[in-house]
Amino acid sequence: MGQTIGMLETAEHLAHLPATEAALRGGALSPGQARAITHAAAADPGAEGELLATAPRASLRGLEERARAVRDAARPEETEA
């Protein structure tokens, strides 16, 4: 069920990321690459282009690591109480 939820989240994000959607539909991205890009670009839409450029030259694991870094950087710093 978790995989299905992930696919639905990716589809939802693709509606707001036309360049990533076009790359996926055109066969330039695998579903795993699209998932990594959409989840990171949902947190930082400005990173979409960089991640799309990274996808063809990085392994899926490398792209996922870069996407994770984008998501982490987009999170507001947590303050200590």
N, C-alpha and C positions, 0 to 999 in steps of 0.2 A: 504494500500500500504506500510505503514511503516513496518508492520510485514513481508511482502514479502522481502523487502530490508534487514531486519535483518536476515532472513533465508539465503539469498544469501551471505551476509557477513560472516555468520557462516560457510557456505559451503566453501567459499574461504579460510578462516582461517584454516579449517580442513585439507586442502591439505598440510599444512606446520606443522601440529601437529599430527603425526601418533598415538601417544599414546591416545590422546583424541578421535581421529576418531575410533580407535579400541574399546575404552570403550563405545562409543555411539553405534557402530554397534553391540557390544556384549550385549547391554542392561543394562550396568552398569551405564549409565548416561541418564537422561531425556533430551529432546531437550533444555529445559530451562537451565539445568546445563551445557550442551555443549556450549550454547550461552555465558554464563557467563565466562566459562573457556577460550573459544577461543578468545573472545574480550580482556581479560586481557593478555593472553599469546601472543597475537599479539603485545602488547606493551612491554612485558617482557617475552620472550620465556623460560627463566630460571625458571619461576614461574609455568610452566605447571604441573610438578610433585607434587608440594605442593598443587595446586588447585585440582588435581585429587585425592590426598589423603584426602583432606578436604571434597570433595563432598559427600561421603557416610555417614559422621557423622554430617553434617551441614544441616540445612534447606536450601531451595532454597534462601530464603532471606539472610541467613547467608553467603552462598557461594557468592551471588551477592555483598554483602558488602565487603567480602574479595577480590573479583575480582576488585571492584572499588578502593580499597586501593592499589592494585598492579598497576592498571592503573595510579592512581594519583602519586605513587612513581616513575613510569617510565617516567613521564613527566619532561622535563627540568624545572628547576626553572625559573620563570619569573622574569626578572629584572625590577626594576622601573626606569623610565627615569628621 
